[in-house]
Amino acid sequence: MVRKRGRWGLPRLVKGLRVHKYFTDLIGSGHKIHLTLIDPDKPCDVERASKMMVEAGTDGFLIGGSLGVTPEDASSIAKILKEHGLPVIIFPGNLNCLTPEADAILFMILMNSLDPYYIIGAQVAGAPLVKKYGLEPLPTGYVVVYGGSAVAHVGRIVPIPEKKPEIIAAYALAAEMLGLKYFYIEAGSGAPKPVPPSFPRAAKTATQDLIIIVGGGIRDPDTARELALAGADIIVTGTIVEEDPEKAKKIIRAIKTISSR
C-alpha cells in the first residue's frame, strides 16, 4: 500500500486503505476533516472545482442530491473524483445515487423522518446493492434540522427547534446506542443558515465515540471554524463550492488550522 501526502502533511487515501480507518486515523491524530459535496444535478465544472478543493486540502468527496440524480450521473462524477486519490463517498438521497465507482456510502437512517421508507425501507432495498457493488458502509444517523430544504420535503422530516440542543443530544445518544458510527447534523442543501453550534456541542458532549458531521448553510470560514470548535469532527460544504470556489478554499483552510487535541 502506497500513501501520498497532501498539502497539510496528512496521508491521502489510495487503494487498500478503508475509508472509516482513514477518517478515524485523521481524527485520532487531532485533525478536523473537510468533505466536498458534489450534487450531480447542479451545474458545476467537476474537474476544475474538485482540483481546487484538493489543492486547498479537502479530505474527500461526497456525491449526492435529493432530486434529479441518476446512477449514470453518480458514476461519471465518481470516476472523475477518484482520480484525486481521495475517498469518494455516496451521500444517498435514494437508491438512484448508488454506483460501484464510489469507495463507500453513508448508510443512513433519516432519524427524524415521518416516513418509514427513509428509516428502514430504503436501507433494506439498498443493502444488497451496497454488498454487490463492494461499497464500504459507514453507519450513519442523519438528522435534518430545518424544514425548508428539498431533503426536508422529500424525507418528510420533523424540524428540530433551534433552542433545543437537548433533542439533538438525544438523537445522537440513540444513534450511538444503535451501534452507528457517524451522526450527521444537516441544515439542508442551500439552507439560508447553518445549524446552531450548540447542536454539535450537545451531540459531542452526550456521546463517547460518535463521529459528528455537520453540513448545510456553511458559507464562510468563521462559521466553519465555529462549528468545528463546537464539536464537529467533519465539516461538509457543497453549495459554496459551486457558487464561490475561492471562498470554499478559505473555509477548508480555516478548518485545517484547528487541532482537536
C-alpha positions in Angstrom: 0.0 0.0 0.0 1.4 3.4 -1.0 0.5 6.6 0.7 0.7 10.1 -0.7 0.9 13.2 1.3 -1.2 16.3 0.7 -0.6 19.9 1.3 -1.3 19.6 5.1 1.0 16.6 5.5 -1.9 14.2 6.0 -2.0 10.7 4.4 -4.1 10.5 1.3 -6.4 7.6 0.6 -5.2 5.1 -2.0 -6.4 1.6 -2.9 -6.3 -0.7 0.1 -7.0 1.9 2.8 -10.5 1.7 4.1 -12.5 4.9 4.5 -13.6 4.5 8.1 -10.0 3.9 9.1 -8.8 6.8 7.1 -11.2 9.1 9.0 -10.5 7.7 12.4 -6.8 7.9 11.8 -7.1 11.6 10.9 -9.4 12.4 13.9 -7.2 10.3 16.2 -4.2 12.4 15.1 -6.0 15.6 16.2 -7.2 16.8 12.8 -10.6 18.1 11.7 -11.9 16.7 8.4 -13.4 18.5 5.4 -15.5 16.8 2.8 -16.6 18.4 -0.5 -20.2 17.6 -1.6 -20.9 17.4 -5.3 -24.5 17.3 -6.4 -24.7 15.7 -9.9 -27.9 17.6 -10.6 -26.4 21.1 -10.1 -24.2 22.8 -12.8 -20.6 22.6 -11.8 -17.2 22.0 -13.6 -16.4 19.0 -11.5 -12.8 18.6 -12.7 -11.9 22.2 -12.0 -13.8 22.5 -8.8 -12.6 19.2 -7.3 -9.0 20.0 -8.2 -9.3 23.4 -6.4 -10.7 21.7 -3.3 -7.9 19.1 -3.3 -5.3 21.9 -3.6 -6.9 23.6 -0.6 -6.8 20.4 1.5 -10.2 18.7 1.3 -10.0 15.2 2.7 -12.6 13.5 0.4 -15.8 13.8 -1.6 -19.5 13.2 -1.1 -21.7 12.6 -4.1 -25.5 13.1 -3.6 -28.6 15.1 -4.1 -32.3 14.9 -3.2 -33.7 15.3 -6.8 -32.8 14.6 -10.4 -29.7 12.3 -9.8 -29.3 9.2 -12.0 -26.9 6.3 -11.4 -25.1 7.3 -14.6 -24.6 10.8 -13.2 -23.2 9.4 -10.0 -20.9 7.0 -11.8 -19.4 9.6 -14.2 -18.7 12.0 -11.4 -17.3 9.3 -9.1 -14.8 8.4 -11.9 -13.6 12.0 -12.1 -13.3 12.4 -8.4 -11.4 9.1 -7.8 -8.5 10.5 -9.9 -7.5 12.6 -6.9 -6.8 9.6 -4.7 -9.2 10.7 -2.0 -12.2 8.7 -0.8 -15.4 9.1 -2.8 -18.5 8.5 -0.7 -22.1 8.3 -1.7 -24.4 10.6 0.2 -27.7 8.9 -0.9 -30.9 10.8 -1.4 -32.3 7.5 -2.6 -31.2 4.3 -4.4 -30.6 6.4 -7.6 -27.3 7.6 -6.2 -25.7 4.2 -5.8 -22.7 3.4 -8.0 -20.0 0.8 -7.9 -17.5 3.5 -8.9 -17.5 5.0 -5.3 -15.5 3.8 -2.4 -18.1 3.9 0.4 -21.6 5.0 1.3 -23.1 6.9 4.2 -25.5 4.1 5.1 -28.0 6.4 6.7 -31.1 6.4 8.9 -33.1 9.6 8.5 -33.8 9.7 12.2 -36.4 12.5 12.3 -38.4 11.4 9.3 -42.1 10.5 9.5 -41.7 8.1 6.5 -40.7 4.5 7.3 -39.1 4.3 3.9 -36.3 6.6 5.0 -36.0 5.0 8.4 -35.6 1.3 7.2 -37.3 0.7 3.8 -34.6 2.3 1.6 -31.9 0.6 3.7 -33.4 -2.8 3.1 -33.8 -2.2 -0.6 -30.3 -0.8 -0.9 -28.3 -3.2 1.2 -28.0 -5.9 -1.4 -26.7 -3.4 -3.9 -24.2 -2.0 -1.4 -22.9 -5.5 -0.9 -22.9 -6.3 -4.7 -21.0 -3.1 -5.5 -18.4 -3.7 -2.8 -19.1 -0.3 -1.1 -17.9 0.2 2.4 -20.9 1.1 4.6 -20.5 3.9 7.0 -23.4 3.5 9.5 -24.8 7.0 10.0 -27.6 8.6 11.9 -28.9 11.6 9.9 -30.9 14.4 11.3 -32.2 17.3 9.1 -32.7 20.4 11.3 -34.7 22.8 9.2 -37.9 22.3 7.2 -37.3 24.4 4.1 -35.0 22.3 2.0 -35.5 19.7 -0.7 -34.2 16.9 1.6 -36.6 18.0 4.3 -39.6 17.9 1.9 -38.7 14.6 0.3 -37.7 13.0 3.6 -40.8 14.3 5.4 -38.8 15.4 8.5 -39.9 16.8 11.8 -37.8 20.0 12.2 -35.7 20.5 15.3 -36.2 23.6 17.4 -33.1 25.8 17.3 -33.1 26.4 21.1 -33.4 22.7 22.0 -29.9 21.2 21.6 -31.0 18.5 24.1 -33.1 17.0 21.4 -30.1 16.6 19.2 -28.2 15.1 22.1 -31.0 12.5 22.5 -30.8 11.7 18.8 -27.0 11.4 19.0 -27.3 9.1 22.0 -29.8 6.9 20.2 -27.6 6.7 17.2 -24.6 5.6 19.4 -26.8 3.1 21.3 -27.9 1.6 17.9 -24.3 1.0 17.1 -24.0 3.7 14.4 -20.5 5.2 13.9 -21.5 8.6 12.4 -24.0 11.3 13.3 -24.8 13.8 10.5 -26.5 17.1 11.5 -27.8 18.7 8.4 -29.2 22.2 7.7 -30.1 21.2 4.2 -28.5 22.0 0.8 -28.6 25.7 0.1 -30.0 26.4 3.6 -30.1 30.2 4.5 -28.3 29.5 7.8 -26.2 26.7 9.3 -27.1 24.5 12.2 -26.5 26.2 15.6 -23.1 25.5 17.2 -24.9 24.3 20.2 -26.1 21.2 18.2 -22.7 19.6 17.5 -21.6 20.6 21.0 -24.6 18.8 22.5 -24.0 15.7 20.3 -20.3 15.5 21.1 -20.9 16.0 24.9 -23.6 13.4 25.1 -21.7 10.6 23.3 -18.4 8.7 23.5 -17.0 7.7 20.1 -19.6 9.0 17.6 -18.1 10.9 14.7 -20.0 14.2 14.3 -20.6 15.5 10.8 -22.1 19.0 10.1 -23.2 20.4 6.8 -25.6 22.8 5.1 -25.6 26.6 5.1 -21.9 26.9 5.7 -20.7 29.8 3.6 -17.8 31.5 5.4 -14.6 30.4 7.2 -15.7 31.8 10.6 -18.9 29.7 10.6 -17.0 26.5 9.6 -14.4 27.1 12.3 -17.0 27.8 15.0 -18.9 24.6 14.2 -15.6 22.6 14.2 -14.6 24.1 17.5 -18.1 23.3 18.9 -17.6 19.6 18.3 -18.0 18.8 14.6 -15.3 16.3 13.5 -16.2 16.6 9.8 -17.4 19.7 8.0 -19.2 19.4 4.7 -19.6 22.2 2.1 -21.4 21.9 -1.2 -23.3 24.9 -2.5 -20.5 27.3 -1.8 -18.2 25.0 -3.9 -20.5 25.6 -6.9 -21.1 29.3 -6.2 -17.7 30.5 -5.0 -14.8 28.1 -5.1 -12.4 30.6 -3.8 -14.4 31.1 -0.6 -14.8 27.3 -0.3 -11.0 27.1 -0.3 -10.8 29.6 2.5 -13.3 27.5 4.5 -11.1 24.4 4.1 -8.0 26.3 5.2 -9.8 27.7 8.3 -10.8 24.1 9.3 -7.3 22.9 8.8 -5.9 25.4 11.4 -7.8 23.6 14.1 -6.5 20.8 16.2 -9.0 18.7 18.2 -6.3 17.9 20.8 
